[in-house]
Amino acid sequence: MKISKNKALDISFFEKSYCIRHDIFWNYRGKGYDHPGFGFYLTLFNCTIIEFDFYDVRHAEDLP
């Protein structure tokens, strides 16, 4: 989902067929990387994954 000219937000929910463990994962991409921003991923007890990703749609060479 586009938030502004250069920012986007993705939120996804889906189920895995199996679950080995429960995880919480935080991801940060700073300047110098393609699509800088941050993400959060959570595996719940019933193996449902929640993904949250807020990022800049531009590539590293296009950033000011």
Short mmCIF file of the C-alpha atoms (twelve columns), coordinates in Angstrom:
data_MODEL
# 
_entry.id   MODEL 
# 
loop_
_atom_site.group_PDB 
_atom_site.id 
_atom_site.type_symbol 
_atom_site.label_atom_id 
_atom_site.label_alt_id 
_atom_site.label_comp_id 
_atom_site.label_asym_id 
_atom_site.label_seq_id 
_atom_site.Cartn_x 
_atom_site.Cartn_y 
_atom_site.Cartn_z 
_atom_site.pdbx_PDB_model_num 
ATOM 1  C CA . MET A 1  0.000  0.000   0.000  1 
ATOM 2  C CA . LYS A 2  1.514  3.312   -1.064 1 
ATOM 3  C CA . ILE A 3  1.634  5.855   1.798  1 
ATOM 4  C CA . SER A 4  3.251  8.736   -0.080 1 
ATOM 5  C CA . LYS A 5  5.239  9.316   -3.280 1 
ATOM 6  C CA . ASN A 6  8.264  7.357   -1.996 1 
ATOM 7  C CA . LYS A 7  6.974  5.390   1.028  1 
ATOM 8  C CA . ALA A 8  5.041  2.133   1.169  1 
ATOM 9  C CA . LEU A 9  3.580  -0.110  3.871  1 
ATOM 10 C CA . ASP A 10 2.971  -3.853  3.537  1 
ATOM 11 C CA . ILE A 11 1.088  -5.927  6.112  1 
ATOM 12 C CA . SER A 12 0.607  -9.637  5.407  1 
ATOM 13 C CA . PHE A 13 -0.971 -12.542 7.275  1 
ATOM 14 C CA . PHE A 14 -0.470 -16.130 6.159  1 
ATOM 15 C CA . GLU A 15 -0.180 -19.657 7.527  1 
ATOM 16 C CA . LYS A 16 2.673  -22.105 7.206  1 
ATOM 17 C CA . SER A 17 1.975  -25.810 6.844  1 
ATOM 18 C CA . TYR A 18 4.363  -26.606 9.710  1 
ATOM 19 C CA . CYS A 19 6.000  -24.703 12.525 1 
ATOM 20 C CA . ILE A 20 9.340  -25.625 14.085 1 
ATOM 21 C CA . ARG A 21 9.612  -22.706 16.475 1 
ATOM 22 C CA . HIS A 22 8.126  -19.333 17.300 1 
ATOM 23 C CA . ASP A 23 10.057 -16.283 16.158 1 
ATOM 24 C CA . ILE A 24 10.099 -12.527 16.385 1 
ATOM 25 C CA . PHE A 25 12.351 -10.870 13.839 1 
ATOM 26 C CA . TRP A 26 13.196 -7.175  13.451 1 
ATOM 27 C CA . ASN A 27 14.878 -5.887  10.288 1 
ATOM 28 C CA . TYR A 28 16.320 -2.415  9.614  1 
ATOM 29 C CA . ARG A 29 17.750 -1.232  6.275  1 
ATOM 30 C CA . GLY A 30 19.470 2.164   6.477  1 
ATOM 31 C CA . LYS A 31 20.625 4.583   3.798  1 
ATOM 32 C CA . GLY A 32 22.897 2.966   1.259  1 
ATOM 33 C CA . TYR A 33 20.620 -0.074  0.888  1 
ATOM 34 C CA . ASP A 34 17.866 -0.617  -1.660 1 
ATOM 35 C CA . HIS A 35 14.446 0.186   -0.212 1 
ATOM 36 C CA . PRO A 36 15.583 1.516   3.190  1 
ATOM 37 C CA . GLY A 37 13.115 1.039   6.014  1 
ATOM 38 C CA . PHE A 38 12.207 -1.495  8.670  1 
ATOM 39 C CA . GLY A 39 10.260 -4.691  9.010  1 
ATOM 40 C CA . PHE A 40 8.780  -6.833  11.765 1 
ATOM 41 C CA . TYR A 41 7.896  -10.514 11.436 1 
ATOM 42 C CA . LEU A 42 6.080  -12.618 14.036 1 
ATOM 43 C CA . THR A 43 5.339  -16.345 14.082 1 
ATOM 44 C CA . LEU A 44 2.434  -17.166 16.379 1 
ATOM 45 C CA . PHE A 45 1.516  -20.458 18.048 1 
ATOM 46 C CA . ASN A 46 -0.787 -21.631 15.265 1 
ATOM 47 C CA . CYS A 47 1.965  -20.934 12.684 1 
ATOM 48 C CA . THR A 48 0.354  -17.771 11.397 1 
ATOM 49 C CA . ILE A 49 2.943  -15.309 10.188 1 
ATOM 50 C CA . ILE A 50 2.416  -11.569 10.495 1 
ATOM 51 C CA . GLU A 51 4.697  -9.420  8.359  1 
ATOM 52 C CA . PHE A 52 4.897  -5.643  8.669  1 
ATOM 53 C CA . ASP A 53 7.231  -3.751  6.331  1 
ATOM 54 C CA . PHE A 54 7.585  0.044   5.994  1 
ATOM 55 C CA . TYR A 55 10.054 1.094   3.316  1 
ATOM 56 C CA . ASP A 56 11.158 3.605   0.703  1 
ATOM 57 C CA . VAL A 57 10.286 2.428   -2.816 1 
ATOM 58 C CA . ARG A 58 13.464 3.895   -4.359 1 
ATOM 59 C CA . HIS A 59 16.726 2.056   -4.948 1 
ATOM 60 C CA . ALA A 60 19.980 3.128   -3.247 1 
ATOM 61 C CA . GLU A 61 21.336 4.923   -6.326 1 
ATOM 62 C CA . ASP A 62 18.124 6.997   -6.594 1 
ATOM 63 C CA . LEU A 63 18.163 8.271   -2.996 1 
ATOM 64 C CA . PRO A 64 19.325 11.810  -2.235 1 
# 
